[in-house]
Amino acid sequence: MNITSLRFDGQHVVVVGGSSGIGRAVAVAAEAAGARVTALGRHTPIACDLTDDASVVQAFQRTGAIDHLVLTPGARVGSPRLEQLTDAELLTAYQVKLFGSLRAIRAALPVLAPTASITLTSGQLARKPSPGGLLKGSLNAAVDAAGRQLAKELAPRRVNVVSPGAIDTPLWGADGDAARAATLARVGGTLPVGRVGRPDELAQAYLLAMATGFMTGSVIDVDGGGLL
Ligand SMILES: NC(=O)c1ccc[n+]([C@@H]2O[C@H](COP(=O)([O-])OP(=O)(O)OC[C@H]3O[C@@H](n4cnc5c(N)ncnc54)[C@H](OP(=O)(O)O)[C@@H]3O)[C@@H](O)[C@H]2O)c1
């Protein structure tokens, strides 16, 4: 589905995390809108492990000039309460999503156009506390804050954050898994829209952030009303 008529012909979009889920949907939508798209991740032709700064730097030495940088990485971690939360889980989650996104933006700076946009990904748990939400909630809040800081620091480049609610991606488990379907149905049933989101509808928010020249420092909630 394409709800926008935005075009990105002649523009190069790099999606860090473009090999799966939300990032893959952004890559598909940007390509359909005319962009040349490069996906980065551990499983992409230009491989990039966000936990390894040298790998990130090398990847951005191969991308060429970038008009729009989109960051959708995330480690598949659970929702442990503090007593069960291990250092390894904490480190992995922060290494990939927060530190990894910052490493990627830093490595991209030499090839980022002066008018470039950067779009980060946080998540509704940043502002929706719940037992077990500590890890993802604190991490997403840090991404929201980093986006606003960078909007000032990297101006006139624009920096925005998309904050998704529950979106049907491989993050929730393998397709065909009955437990996964039941969880998504249960979560979706609690939302005003009555269902979880699809990656292709979320992708349109990224395209909007990329194309809207007056938008920077914004956190765009796309969560089916989950924050209400
Ligand atoms: N799905 C949801 O319901 C939801 C809700 C709120 C927020 N979010 C956020 O949205 C973002 C995307 O989630 P998703 O659902 O699309 O998850 P996903 O399908 O698991 O995709 C995660 C992406 O992160 C990349 N990645 C993981 N570890 C990496 C590493 N060490 N180095 C480089 N790339 C790495 C993966 O690529 P490789 O495997 O190729 O490395 C993959 O492309 C995450 O930040 C997540 O927290 C998702």
The ligand as an ORCA input file, in Angstrom:
! r2SCAN-3c Opt
* xyz 0 1
  N       8.044     -4.722     15.332
  C       7.545     -4.016     16.351
  O       6.460     -4.329     16.872
  C       8.303     -2.825     16.882
  C       7.656     -2.003     17.817
  C       8.335     -0.894     18.325
  C       9.630     -0.626     17.893
  N      10.219     -1.458     17.000
  C      11.591     -1.165     16.595
  O      11.704     -1.126     15.200
  C      13.027     -1.514     14.809
  C      12.922     -2.583     13.719
  O      12.241     -3.690     14.244
  P      11.710     -4.879     13.330
  O      10.424     -5.303     13.919
  O      11.790     -4.504     11.898
  O      12.802     -6.010     13.699
  P      13.561     -7.090     12.800
  O      12.684     -7.601     11.720
  O      14.137     -8.051     13.772
  O      14.743     -6.249     12.110
  C      15.854     -5.864     12.854
  C      16.950     -5.371     11.916
  O      18.091     -5.057     12.743
  C      19.251     -5.532     12.089
  N      20.283     -5.867     13.067
  C      20.163     -6.592     14.211
  N      21.353     -6.704     14.816
  C      22.258     -6.055     14.011
  C      23.662     -5.831     14.084
  N      24.415     -6.303     15.096
  N      24.253     -5.123     13.095
  C      23.520     -4.655     12.048
  N      22.183     -4.806     11.942
  C      21.569     -5.521     12.914
  C      18.788     -6.800     11.354
  O      19.622     -7.025     10.241
  P      20.653     -8.264     10.116
  O      20.000     -9.450     10.745
  O      20.889     -8.373      8.642
  O      21.866     -7.818     10.841
  C      17.387     -6.400     10.893
  O      17.449     -5.813      9.618
  C      13.711     -1.990     16.090
  O      14.509     -0.947     16.593
  C      12.560     -2.249     17.037
  O      12.921     -2.060     18.403
  C       9.587     -2.548     16.468
*
